[in-house]
Amino acid sequence: MSSENGPHADLEGAGTTSPLVAIPPHSFFGAPFSDLESFDHEVALLGVPYDQGSLIPYCRVGQSQGPSAVRTNPTFFYGGNPFDGPPDPSKPCVGFQCVDDGKEYLAGVTMADIGDVVITPGDLRAFVNTTTEVARRVAARGAVLVSVGGDHSITFPLVRGMEPWGEIELLHFDAHFDVRDSVAGSPYSHSSPIRRISELSFVSRITQFGIRNFASKESLSAAAEIGTVVVPGSELHGKGPAACVAEYAPTGKNVYVTIDTDFFDGAIVPGTVLPEPGGFTLQEFRECAQVIAERSNVVGFDIVCLNPLVDTAWYGGITTRLVSYVMAYTLGYVFDERRNLAFEPTSAAVASTS
Protein backbone atom coordinates (compact mmCIF):
# COMPACT_ATOMS: atom_id res chain seq x y z
CA MET A 1 0.00 0.00 0.00
CA SER A 2 1.10 3.61 -0.55
CA SER A 3 2.80 5.57 2.17
CA GLU A 4 1.91 9.17 2.87
CA ASN A 5 4.88 10.42 0.83
CA GLY A 6 5.13 7.50 -1.58
CA PRO A 7 4.66 7.50 -5.36
CA HIS A 8 0.93 6.79 -5.01
CA ALA A 9 0.21 9.21 -2.16
CA ASP A 10 -2.66 10.67 -4.17
CA LEU A 11 -4.62 7.50 -3.43
CA GLU A 12 -4.49 8.09 0.33
CA GLY A 13 -7.87 9.09 1.66
CA ALA A 14 -9.66 8.27 -1.60
CA GLY A 15 -11.46 5.37 0.05
CA THR A 16 -13.16 2.41 -1.58
CA THR A 17 -16.67 1.70 -2.79
CA SER A 18 -19.25 -0.02 -0.63
CA PRO A 19 -19.95 -2.77 -1.44
CA LEU A 20 -16.64 -3.77 -2.99
CA VAL A 21 -18.17 -6.22 -5.48
CA ALA A 22 -21.56 -6.94 -7.07
CA ILE A 23 -22.86 -10.37 -8.08
CA PRO A 24 -23.79 -10.69 -11.79
CA PRO A 25 -26.53 -13.02 -13.16
CA HIS A 26 -24.03 -15.50 -14.64
CA SER A 27 -20.75 -16.85 -13.26
CA PHE A 28 -17.45 -17.72 -14.96
CA PHE A 29 -17.61 -21.38 -16.13
CA GLY A 30 -20.85 -21.75 -14.15
CA ALA A 31 -18.80 -21.86 -10.94
CA PRO A 32 -20.59 -21.17 -7.66
CA PHE A 33 -20.65 -17.62 -6.35
CA SER A 34 -19.01 -16.62 -3.08
CA ASP A 35 -18.83 -13.39 -1.15
CA LEU A 36 -15.47 -12.10 -0.01
CA GLU A 37 -16.17 -12.72 3.65
CA SER A 38 -16.94 -16.43 3.32
CA PHE A 39 -14.59 -17.15 0.41
CA ASP A 40 -12.65 -20.38 0.97
CA HIS A 41 -11.58 -21.72 -2.43
CA GLU A 42 -8.38 -22.30 -4.36
CA VAL A 43 -9.34 -19.91 -7.17
CA ALA A 44 -11.19 -16.59 -7.12
CA LEU A 45 -12.73 -15.53 -10.44
CA LEU A 46 -13.23 -11.77 -10.68
CA GLY A 47 -14.68 -9.41 -13.25
CA VAL A 48 -13.29 -5.88 -13.51
CA PRO A 49 -15.74 -4.12 -15.88
CA TYR A 50 -13.73 -0.94 -16.34
CA ASP A 51 -12.75 0.97 -19.47
CA GLN A 52 -12.45 4.49 -18.05
CA GLY A 53 -8.67 4.10 -18.23
CA SER A 54 -8.76 4.17 -22.04
CA LEU A 55 -7.82 7.25 -24.00
CA ILE A 56 -10.87 8.56 -25.83
CA PRO A 57 -11.37 9.22 -28.78
CA TYR A 58 -8.33 7.18 -29.83
CA CYS A 59 -9.42 3.82 -28.39
CA ARG A 60 -12.50 1.73 -29.06
CA VAL A 61 -14.16 1.36 -25.69
CA GLY A 62 -16.49 -1.39 -24.55
CA GLN A 63 -13.99 -3.35 -22.47
CA SER A 64 -16.32 -2.92 -19.49
CA GLN A 65 -18.54 -5.53 -21.17
CA GLY A 66 -15.74 -8.11 -21.22
CA PRO A 67 -16.52 -9.99 -18.00
CA SER A 68 -20.19 -10.39 -18.89
CA ALA A 69 -19.34 -11.67 -22.37
CA VAL A 70 -16.90 -14.29 -21.04
CA ARG A 71 -19.30 -15.45 -18.35
CA THR A 72 -21.99 -16.19 -20.92
CA ASN A 73 -19.62 -17.96 -23.35
CA PRO A 74 -17.59 -20.45 -21.28
CA THR A 75 -15.34 -23.13 -22.71
CA PHE A 76 -16.35 -25.73 -20.12
CA PHE A 77 -18.88 -26.01 -17.30
CA TYR A 78 -17.79 -26.26 -13.67
CA GLY A 79 -20.40 -28.88 -12.78
CA GLY A 80 -20.11 -30.92 -15.97
CA ASN A 81 -23.44 -30.56 -17.76
CA PRO A 82 -25.15 -27.14 -17.65
CA PHE A 83 -28.51 -28.83 -18.31
CA ASP A 84 -28.23 -30.45 -14.88
CA GLY A 85 -28.62 -27.03 -13.30
CA PRO A 86 -26.21 -25.05 -11.09
CA PRO A 87 -23.32 -27.06 -9.64
CA ASP A 88 -23.27 -28.04 -6.00
CA PRO A 89 -21.25 -25.23 -4.33
CA SER A 90 -19.87 -27.73 -1.82
CA LYS A 91 -18.25 -29.81 -4.57
CA PRO A 92 -15.08 -29.04 -6.54
CA CYS A 93 -14.86 -28.53 -10.29
CA VAL A 94 -15.35 -31.60 -12.52
CA GLY A 95 -12.70 -30.18 -14.87
CA PHE A 96 -12.29 -30.80 -18.57
CA GLN A 97 -10.60 -33.26 -20.91
CA CYS A 98 -8.03 -31.82 -23.32
CA VAL A 99 -8.13 -33.61 -26.66
CA ASP A 100 -4.70 -32.24 -27.63
CA ASP A 101 -2.72 -34.02 -24.92
CA GLY A 102 -5.28 -36.51 -23.56
CA LYS A 103 -5.05 -35.05 -20.05
CA GLU A 104 -7.71 -34.02 -17.58
CA TYR A 105 -7.45 -30.54 -16.07
CA LEU A 106 -9.00 -28.76 -13.08
CA ALA A 107 -10.85 -31.80 -11.71
CA GLY A 108 -11.02 -31.46 -7.92
CA VAL A 109 -10.04 -27.77 -7.89
CA THR A 110 -12.36 -25.47 -5.95
CA MET A 111 -13.26 -22.21 -7.66
CA ALA A 112 -15.74 -19.45 -6.93
CA ASP A 113 -16.87 -16.36 -8.81
CA ILE A 114 -16.61 -13.44 -6.40
CA GLY A 115 -18.44 -11.04 -8.74
CA ASP A 116 -17.53 -7.75 -10.38
CA VAL A 117 -15.63 -4.85 -8.84
CA VAL A 118 -18.10 -2.05 -8.20
CA ILE A 119 -17.15 1.00 -10.26
CA THR A 120 -17.86 4.47 -8.90
CA PRO A 121 -18.58 6.64 -11.98
CA GLY A 122 -15.81 9.15 -12.58
CA ASP A 123 -13.87 8.37 -9.39
CA LEU A 124 -10.60 6.91 -10.64
CA ARG A 125 -8.84 6.80 -7.28
CA ALA A 126 -11.74 4.98 -5.60
CA PHE A 127 -11.64 2.42 -8.43
CA VAL A 128 -7.93 1.81 -7.88
CA ASN A 129 -8.37 1.40 -4.12
CA THR A 130 -11.47 -0.79 -4.43
CA THR A 131 -9.82 -3.16 -6.90
CA THR A 132 -6.69 -3.30 -4.74
CA GLU A 133 -8.75 -4.20 -1.68
CA VAL A 134 -10.56 -7.03 -3.46
CA ALA A 135 -7.24 -8.45 -4.74
CA ARG A 136 -5.63 -8.07 -1.32
CA ARG A 137 -8.38 -10.07 0.39
CA VAL A 138 -8.00 -12.91 -2.11
CA ALA A 139 -4.20 -12.90 -1.83
CA ALA A 140 -4.39 -12.92 1.97
CA ARG A 141 -6.28 -16.22 1.73
CA GLY A 142 -3.58 -17.78 -0.46
CA ALA A 143 -5.94 -18.24 -3.44
CA VAL A 144 -5.13 -17.70 -7.11
CA LEU A 145 -6.86 -14.59 -8.45
CA VAL A 146 -8.09 -14.74 -12.07
CA SER A 147 -9.47 -11.47 -13.42
CA VAL A 148 -11.14 -10.52 -16.68
CA GLY A 149 -11.12 -6.87 -17.75
CA GLY A 150 -11.58 -4.20 -18.51
CA ASP A 151 -8.76 -2.23 -20.08
CA HIS A 152 -5.14 -2.57 -19.03
CA SER A 153 -5.44 0.06 -16.32
CA ILE A 154 -6.95 -2.65 -14.09
CA THR A 155 -3.65 -4.50 -13.78
CA PHE A 156 -1.93 -1.98 -11.50
CA PRO A 157 -4.51 -2.19 -8.68
CA LEU A 158 -4.74 -5.97 -9.05
CA VAL A 159 -0.96 -6.37 -8.68
CA ARG A 160 -0.95 -3.78 -5.89
CA GLY A 161 -3.29 -6.11 -4.02
CA MET A 162 -0.83 -9.02 -4.32
CA GLU A 163 1.35 -7.65 -1.52
CA PRO A 164 0.31 -10.41 0.97
CA TRP A 165 2.26 -12.87 -1.18
CA GLY A 166 5.52 -11.05 -0.48
CA GLU A 167 8.01 -10.62 -3.32
CA ILE A 168 6.62 -11.30 -6.79
CA GLU A 169 7.69 -10.92 -10.41
CA LEU A 170 5.45 -9.68 -13.21
CA LEU A 171 5.24 -11.44 -16.59
CA HIS A 172 3.60 -9.18 -19.18
CA PHE A 173 2.31 -10.48 -22.55
CA ASP A 174 1.43 -7.57 -24.84
CA ALA A 175 2.12 -5.84 -28.13
CA HIS A 176 2.70 -2.54 -26.31
CA PHE A 177 4.96 -1.30 -23.51
CA ASP A 178 2.31 0.40 -21.30
CA VAL A 179 5.02 2.31 -19.44
CA ARG A 180 4.06 5.95 -19.94
CA ASP A 181 4.19 7.99 -16.77
CA SER A 182 0.90 9.69 -17.59
CA VAL A 183 -1.52 10.10 -20.48
CA ALA A 184 -3.66 13.24 -20.77
CA GLY A 185 -2.73 14.01 -17.18
CA SER A 186 -3.75 10.60 -15.78
CA PRO A 187 -1.14 8.38 -14.10
CA TYR A 188 -3.54 5.40 -14.04
CA SER A 189 -4.48 4.99 -17.70
CA HIS A 190 -4.28 1.86 -19.85
CA SER A 191 -0.89 3.13 -21.07
CA SER A 192 0.68 3.31 -17.59
CA PRO A 193 0.10 0.09 -15.60
CA ILE A 194 3.62 -1.28 -16.01
CA ARG A 195 5.12 2.06 -14.95
CA ARG A 196 2.94 2.12 -11.81
CA ILE A 197 3.69 -1.53 -11.01
CA SER A 198 7.43 -0.83 -11.24
CA GLU A 199 6.97 1.54 -8.29
CA LEU A 200 5.67 -1.23 -6.00
CA SER A 201 8.39 -2.25 -3.57
CA PHE A 202 7.45 -5.95 -3.54
CA VAL A 203 7.65 -6.35 -7.34
CA SER A 204 11.25 -7.40 -7.96
CA ARG A 205 11.33 -7.72 -11.76
CA ILE A 206 9.10 -7.14 -14.78
CA THR A 207 9.51 -9.08 -18.03
CA GLN A 208 7.61 -7.98 -21.14
CA PHE A 209 6.97 -10.56 -23.88
CA GLY A 210 5.78 -9.90 -27.43
CA ILE A 211 6.34 -6.14 -27.76
CA ARG A 212 6.31 -5.36 -31.47
CA ASN A 213 5.78 -2.99 -34.40
CA PHE A 214 5.86 0.71 -33.46
CA ALA A 215 6.80 2.49 -30.24
CA SER A 216 7.39 6.08 -29.27
CA LYS A 217 10.77 7.30 -28.06
CA GLU A 218 9.03 8.13 -24.78
CA SER A 219 7.99 4.50 -24.27
CA LEU A 220 11.43 3.17 -25.19
CA SER A 221 13.18 5.51 -22.77
CA ALA A 222 10.60 4.80 -20.04
CA ALA A 223 11.12 1.04 -20.35
CA ALA A 224 14.87 1.56 -20.07
CA GLU A 225 14.44 3.91 -17.12
CA ILE A 226 12.33 1.53 -15.03
CA GLY A 227 14.45 -1.45 -16.06
CA THR A 228 11.92 -3.88 -17.53
CA VAL A 229 13.28 -6.91 -19.35
CA VAL A 230 11.94 -6.54 -22.89
CA VAL A 231 11.59 -9.66 -25.06
CA PRO A 232 10.31 -8.30 -28.40
CA GLY A 233 7.94 -10.18 -30.65
CA SER A 234 10.72 -10.77 -33.15
CA GLU A 235 12.72 -12.71 -30.55
CA LEU A 236 9.71 -14.82 -29.61
CA HIS A 237 9.13 -15.63 -33.28
CA GLY A 238 12.82 -16.37 -33.86
CA LYS A 239 13.46 -18.61 -30.85
CA GLY A 240 9.91 -19.77 -30.25
CA PRO A 241 7.65 -18.28 -27.56
CA ALA A 242 7.99 -21.17 -25.11
CA ALA A 243 11.79 -21.21 -25.45
CA CYS A 244 11.92 -17.48 -24.73
CA VAL A 245 9.73 -17.83 -21.66
CA ALA A 246 11.94 -20.66 -20.43
CA GLU A 247 14.96 -18.39 -20.88
CA TYR A 248 13.56 -15.33 -19.12
CA ALA A 249 10.87 -16.44 -16.66
CA PRO A 250 11.97 -16.98 -13.05
CA THR A 251 12.27 -20.33 -11.33
CA GLY A 252 10.77 -20.94 -7.91
CA LYS A 253 9.32 -17.44 -7.58
CA ASN A 254 5.85 -16.01 -7.08
CA VAL A 255 4.67 -14.54 -10.37
CA TYR A 256 1.70 -12.56 -11.57
CA VAL A 257 0.84 -12.76 -15.28
CA THR A 258 -0.96 -10.07 -17.25
CA ILE A 259 -2.16 -10.88 -20.76
CA ASP A 260 -3.38 -8.24 -23.20
CA THR A 261 -5.53 -9.71 -25.97
CA ASP A 262 -3.42 -7.79 -28.51
CA PHE A 263 -0.51 -10.13 -27.68
CA PHE A 264 -2.33 -12.45 -30.06
CA ASP A 265 -2.25 -11.81 -33.79
CA GLY A 266 -4.77 -9.21 -34.87
CA ALA A 267 -6.31 -11.64 -37.36
CA ILE A 268 -7.60 -13.89 -34.55
CA VAL A 269 -8.65 -11.20 -32.04
CA PRO A 270 -11.02 -8.78 -33.81
CA GLY A 271 -12.49 -7.96 -30.40
CA THR A 272 -9.36 -6.40 -28.98
CA VAL A 273 -8.85 -2.68 -28.43
CA LEU A 274 -5.66 -2.08 -30.42
CA PRO A 275 -5.21 -5.05 -32.80
CA GLU A 276 -1.67 -5.56 -34.06
CA PRO A 277 -0.39 -7.80 -36.86
CA GLY A 278 2.56 -10.09 -36.28
CA GLY A 279 1.27 -11.60 -33.06
CA PHE A 280 0.82 -15.08 -31.66
CA THR A 281 -1.60 -17.99 -31.60
CA LEU A 282 -3.50 -19.57 -28.74
CA GLN A 283 -1.32 -22.67 -29.02
CA GLU A 284 1.85 -20.59 -28.68
CA PHE A 285 0.50 -18.91 -25.57
CA ARG A 286 -0.57 -22.26 -24.12
CA GLU A 287 3.02 -23.48 -24.45
CA CYS A 288 4.22 -20.34 -22.67
CA ALA A 289 1.70 -20.86 -19.86
CA GLN A 290 2.87 -24.44 -19.41
CA VAL A 291 6.47 -23.29 -18.99
CA ILE A 292 5.46 -20.63 -16.46
CA ALA A 293 3.38 -23.12 -14.46
CA GLU A 294 6.27 -25.60 -14.42
CA ARG A 295 8.79 -23.04 -13.18
CA SER A 296 6.93 -20.63 -10.91
CA ASN A 297 4.08 -20.19 -8.46
CA VAL A 298 1.38 -18.26 -10.31
CA VAL A 299 -0.42 -16.19 -7.66
CA GLY A 300 -2.76 -14.52 -10.13
CA PHE A 301 -3.32 -13.51 -13.72
CA ASP A 302 -5.54 -11.20 -15.70
CA ILE A 303 -6.74 -10.97 -19.29
CA VAL A 304 -7.47 -7.47 -20.49
CA CYS A 305 -8.63 -5.38 -23.45
CA LEU A 306 -11.38 -7.70 -24.64
CA ASN A 307 -13.98 -5.53 -26.35
CA PRO A 308 -17.00 -7.72 -27.16
CA LEU A 309 -18.74 -4.78 -28.87
CA VAL A 310 -16.36 -5.10 -31.84
CA ASP A 311 -15.96 -8.88 -31.68
CA THR A 312 -17.53 -11.21 -34.21
CA ALA A 313 -21.28 -11.66 -33.77
CA TRP A 314 -21.42 -15.41 -34.29
CA TYR A 315 -20.95 -17.92 -31.49
CA GLY A 316 -20.64 -15.21 -28.90
CA GLY A 317 -17.44 -13.77 -30.39
CA ILE A 318 -14.19 -15.52 -31.30
CA THR A 319 -12.08 -13.18 -29.16
CA THR A 320 -14.39 -13.76 -26.21
CA ARG A 321 -14.05 -17.47 -26.79
CA LEU A 322 -10.26 -17.19 -26.92
CA VAL A 323 -10.20 -15.37 -23.56
CA SER A 324 -12.21 -18.18 -22.00
CA TYR A 325 -9.72 -20.71 -23.38
CA VAL A 326 -6.78 -18.72 -22.02
CA MET A 327 -8.38 -18.73 -18.57
CA ALA A 328 -9.16 -22.45 -18.62
CA TYR A 329 -5.81 -23.64 -19.95
CA THR A 330 -3.69 -21.36 -17.75
CA LEU A 331 -5.56 -22.47 -14.64
CA GLY A 332 -5.37 -26.06 -15.81
CA TYR A 333 -1.58 -25.96 -16.19
CA VAL A 334 -1.10 -24.20 -12.85
CA PHE A 335 -3.05 -26.80 -10.90
CA ASP A 336 -1.71 -29.72 -12.90
CA GLU A 337 1.78 -28.75 -11.72
CA ARG A 338 0.61 -28.27 -8.15
CA ARG A 339 -0.98 -31.71 -8.16
CA ASN A 340 2.15 -33.31 -9.65
CA LEU A 341 4.37 -31.68 -7.05
CA ALA A 342 1.89 -31.93 -4.16
CA PHE A 343 2.56 -28.21 -3.90
CA GLU A 344 0.39 -26.05 -1.65
CA PRO A 345 1.54 -22.43 -1.91
CA THR A 346 0.67 -20.16 0.96
CA SER A 347 0.74 -16.39 0.95
CA ALA A 348 2.93 -14.61 3.47
CA ALA A 349 -0.21 -13.30 5.18
CA VAL A 350 -1.62 -16.80 5.69
CA ALA A 351 1.76 -18.17 6.79
CA SER A 352 2.13 -15.45 9.41
CA THR A 353 -1.14 -16.47 11.07
CA SER A 354 -0.73 -20.25 10.86
C-alpha positions in Angstrom: 0.0 0.0 0.0 1.1 3.6 -0.6 2.8 5.6 2.2 1.9 9.2 2.9 4.9 10.4 0.8 5.1 7.5 -1.6 4.7 7.5 -5.4 0.9 6.8 -5.0 0.2 9.2 -2.2 -2.7 10.7 -4.2 -4.6 7.5 -3.4 -4.5 8.1 0.3 -7.9 9.1 1.7 -9.7 8.3 -1.6 -11.5 5.4 0.0 -13.2 2.4 -1.6 -16.7 1.7 -2.8 -19.3 0.0 -0.6 -19.9 -2.8 -1.4 -16.6 -3.8 -3.0 -18.2 -6.2 -5.5 -21.6 -6.9 -7.1 -22.9 -10.4 -8.1 -23.8 -10.7 -11.8 -26.5 -13.0 -13.2 -24.0 -15.5 -14.6 -20.7 -16.9 -13.3 -17.4 -17.7 -15.0 -17.6 -21.4 -16.1 -20.8 -21.8 -14.2 -18.8 -21.9 -10.9 -20.6 -21.2 -7.7 -20.6 -17.6 -6.3 -19.0 -16.6 -3.1 -18.8 -13.4 -1.1 -15.5 -12.1 0.0 -16.2 -12.7 3.7 -16.9 -16.4 3.3 -14.6 -17.2 0.4 -12.7 -20.4 1.0 -11.6 -21.7 -2.4 -8.4 -22.3 -4.4 -9.3 -19.9 -7.2 -11.2 -16.6 -7.1 -12.7 -15.5 -10.4 -13.2 -11.8 -10.7 -14.7 -9.4 -13.3 -13.3 -5.9 -13.5 -15.7 -4.1 -15.9 -13.7 -0.9 -16.3 -12.8 1.0 -19.5 -12.4 4.5 -18.1 -8.7 4.1 -18.2 -8.8 4.2 -22.0 -7.8 7.3 -24.0 -10.9 8.6 -25.8 -11.4 9.2 -28.8 -8.3 7.2 -29.8 -9.4 3.8 -28.4 -12.5 1.7 -29.1 -14.2 1.4 -25.7 -16.5 -1.4 -24.6 -14.0 -3.4 -22.5 -16.3 -2.9 -19.5 -18.5 -5.5 -21.2 -15.7 -8.1 -21.2 -16.5 -10.0 -18.0 -20.2 -10.4 -18.9 -19.3 -11.7 -22.4 -16.9 -14.3 -21.0 -19.3 -15.5 -18.3 -22.0 -16.2 -20.9 -19.6 -18.0 -23.3 -17.6 -20.4 -21.3 -15.3 -23.1 -22.7 -16.4 -25.7 -20.1 -18.9 -26.0 -17.3 -17.8 -26.3 -13.7 -20.4 -28.9 -12.8 -20.1 -30.9 -16.0 -23.4 -30.6 -17.8 -25.1 -27.1 -17.7 -28.5 -28.8 -18.3 -28.2 -30.5 -14.9 -28.6 -27.0 -13.3 -26.2 -25.0 -11.1 -23.3 -27.1 -9.6 -23.3 -28.0 -6.0 -21.2 -25.2 -4.3 -19.9 -27.7 -1.8 -18.3 -29.8 -4.6 -15.1 -29.0 -6.5 -14.9 -28.5 -10.3 -15.4 -31.6 -12.5 -12.7 -30.2 -14.9 -12.3 -30.8 -18.6 -10.6 -33.3 -20.9 -8.0 -31.8 -23.3 -8.1 -33.6 -26.7 -4.7 -32.2 -27.6 -2.7 -34.0 -24.9 -5.3 -36.5 -23.6 -5.0 -35.1 -20.0 -7.7 -34.0 -17.6 -7.5 -30.5 -16.1 -9.0 -28.8 -13.1 -10.8 -31.8 -11.7 -11.0 -31.5 -7.9 -10.0 -27.8 -7.9 -12.4 -25.5 -5.9 -13.3 -22.2 -7.7 -15.7 -19.5 -6.9 -16.9 -16.4 -8.8 -16.6 -13.4 -6.4 -18.4 -11.0 -8.7 -17.5 -7.7 -10.4 -15.6 -4.9 -8.8 -18.1 -2.1 -8.2 -17.2 1.0 -10.3 -17.9 4.5 -8.9 -18.6 6.6 -12.0 -15.8 9.1 -12.6 -13.9 8.4 -9.4 -10.6 6.9 -10.6 -8.8 6.8 -7.3 -11.7 5.0 -5.6 -11.6 2.4 -8.4 -7.9 1.8 -7.9 -8.4 1.4 -4.1 -11.5 -0.8 -4.4 -9.8 -3.2 -6.9 -6.7 -3.3 -4.7 -8.7 -4.2 -1.7 -10.6 -7.0 -3.5 -7.2 -8.5 -4.7 -5.6 -8.1 -1.3 -8.4 -10.1 0.4 -8.0 -12.9 -2.1 -4.2 -12.9 -1.8 -4.4 -12.9 2.0 -6.3 -16.2 1.7 -3.6 -17.8 -0.5 -5.9 -18.2 -3.4 -5.1 -17.7 -7.1 -6.9 -14.6 -8.5 -8.1 -14.7 -12.1 -9.5 -11.5 -13.4 -11.1 -10.5 -16.7 -11.1 -6.9 -17.8 -11.6 -4.2 -18.5 -8.8 -2.2 -20.1 -5.1 -2.6 -19.0 -5.4 0.1 -16.3 -6.9 -2.6 -14.1 -3.6 -4.5 -13.8 -1.9 -2.0 -11.5 -4.5 -2.2 -8.7 -4.7 -6.0 -9.0 -1.0 -6.4 -8.7 -0.9 -3.8 -5.9 -3.3 -6.1 -4.0 -0.8 -9.0 -4.3 1.3 -7.7 -1.5 0.3 -10.4 1.0 2.3 -12.9 -1.2 5.5 -11.1 -0.5 8.0 -10.6 -3.3 6.6 -11.3 -6.8 7.7 -10.9 -10.4 5.5 -9.7 -13.2 5.2 -11.4 -16.6 3.6 -9.2 -19.2 2.3 -10.5 -22.6 1.4 -7.6 -24.8 2.1 -5.8 -28.1 2.7 -2.5 -26.3 5.0 -1.3 -23.5 2.3 0.4 -21.3 5.0 2.3 -19.4 4.1 6.0 -19.9 4.2 8.0 -16.8 0.9 9.7 -17.6 -1.5 10.1 -20.5 -3.7 13.2 -20.8 -2.7 14.0 -17.2 -3.8 10.6 -15.8 -1.1 8.4 -14.1 -3.5 5.4 -14.0 -4.5 5.0 -17.7 -4.3 1.9 -19.8 -0.9 3.1 -21.1 0.7 3.3 -17.6 0.1 0.1 -15.6 3.6 -1.3 -16.0 5.1 2.1 -14.9 2.9 2.1 -11.8 3.7 -1.5 -11.0 7.4 -0.8 -11.2 7.0 1.5 -8.3 5.7 -1.2 -6.0 8.4 -2.2 -3.6 7.5 -5.9 -3.5 7.6 -6.4 -7.3 11.3 -7.4 -8.0 11.3 -7.7 -11.8 9.1 -7.1 -14.8 9.5 -9.1 -18.0 7.6 -8.0 -21.1 7.0 -10.6 -23.9 5.8 -9.9 -27.4 6.3 -6.1 -27.8 6.3 -5.4 -31.5 5.8 -3.0 -34.4 5.9 0.7 -33.5 6.8 2.5 -30.2 7.4 6.1 -29.3 10.8 7.3 -28.1 9.0 8.1 -24.8 8.0 4.5 -24.3 11.4 3.2 -25.2 13.2 5.5 -22.8 10.6 4.8 -20.0 11.1 1.0 -20.3 14.9 1.6 -20.1 14.4 3.9 -17.1 12.3 1.5 -15.0 14.4 -1.5 -16.1 11.9 -3.9 -17.5 13.3 -6.9 -19.3 11.9 -6.5 -22.9 11.6 -9.7 -25.1 10.3 -8.3 -28.4 7.9 -10.2 -30.7 10.7 -10.8 -33.2 12.7 -12.7 -30.5 9.7 -14.8 -29.6 9.1 -15.6 -33.3 12.8 -16.4 -33.9 13.5 -18.6 -30.9 9.9 -19.8 -30.3 7.7 -18.3 -27.6 8.0 -21.2 -25.1 11.8 -21.2 -25.5 11.9 -17.5 -24.7 9.7 -17.8 -21.7 11.9 -20.7 -20.4 15.0 -18.4 -20.9 13.6 -15.3 -19.1 10.9 -16.4 -16.7 12.0 -17.0 -13.1 12.3 -20.3 -11.3 10.8 -20.9 -7.9 9.3 -17.4 -7.6 5.9 -16.0 -7.1 4.7 -14.5 -10.4 1.7 -12.6 -11.6 0.8 -12.8 -15.3 -1.0 -10.1 -17.3 -2.2 -10.9 -20.8 -3.4 -8.2 -23.2 -5.5 -9.7 -26.0 -3.4 -7.8 -28.5 -0.5 -10.1 -27.7 -2.3 -12.4 -30.1 -2.2 -11.8 -33.8 -4.8 -9.2 -34.9 -6.3 -11.6 -37.4 -7.6 -13.9 -34.6 -8.7 -11.2 -32.0 -11.0 -8.8 -33.8 -12.5 -8.0 -30.4 -9.4 -6.4 -29.0 -8.8 -2.7 -28.4 -5.7 -2.1 -30.4 -5.2 -5.1 -32.8 -1.7 -5.6 -34.1 -0.4 -7.8 -36.9 2.6 -10.1 -36.3 1.3 -11.6 -33.1 0.8 -15.1 -31.7 -1.6 -18.0 -31.6 -3.5 -19.6 -28.7 -1.3 -22.7 -29.0 1.8 -20.6 -28.7 0.5 -18.9 -25.6 -0.6 -22.3 -24.1 3.0 -23.5 -24.5 4.2 -20.3 -22.7 1.7 -20.9 -19.9 2.9 -24.4 -19.4 6.5 -23.3 -19.0 5.5 -20.6 -16.5 3.4 -23.1 -14.5 6.3 -25.6 -14.4 8.8 -23.0 -13.2 6.9 -20.6 -10.9 4.1 -20.2 -8.5 1.4 -18.3 -10.3 -0.4 -16.2 -7.7 -2.8 -14.5 -10.1 -3.3 -13.5 -13.7 -5.5 -11.2 -15.7 -6.7 -11.0 -19.3 -7.5 -7.5 -20.5 -8.6 -5.4 -23.4 -11.4 -7.7 -24.6 -14.0 -5.5 -26.3 -17.0 -7.7 -27.2 -18.7 -4.8 -28.9 -16.4 -5.1 -31.8 -16.0 -8.9 -31.7 -17.5 -11.2 -34.2 -21.3 -11.7 -33.8 -21.4 -15.4 -34.3 -20.9 -17.9 -31.5 -20.6 -15.2 -28.9 -17.4 -13.8 -30.4 -14.2 -15.5 -31.3 -12.1 -13.2 -29.2 -14.4 -13.8 -26.2 -14.0 -17.5 -26.8 -10.3 -17.2 -26.9 -10.2 -15.4 -23.6 -12.2 -18.2 -22.0 -9.7 -20.7 -23.4 -6.8 -18.7 -22.0 -8.4 -18.7 -18.6 -9.2 -22.4 -18.6 -5.8 -23.6 -20.0 -3.7 -21.4 -17.8 -5.6 -22.5 -14.6 -5.4 -26.1 -15.8 -1.6 -26.0 -16.2 -1.1 -24.2 -12.8 -3.1 -26.8 -10.9 -1.7 -29.7 -12.9 1.8 -28.8 -11.7 0.6 -28.3 -8.2 -1.0 -31.7 -8.2 2.1 -33.3 -9.7 4.4 -31.7 -7.0 1.9 -31.9 -4.2 2.6 -28.2 -3.9 0.4 -26.0 -1.7 1.5 -22.4 -1.9 0.7 -20.2 1.0 0.7 -16.4 1.0 2.9 -14.6 3.5 -0.2 -13.3 5.2 -1.6 -16.8 5.7 1.8 -18.2 6.8 2.1 -15.5 9.4 -1.1 -16.5 11.1 -0.7 -20.2 10.9 
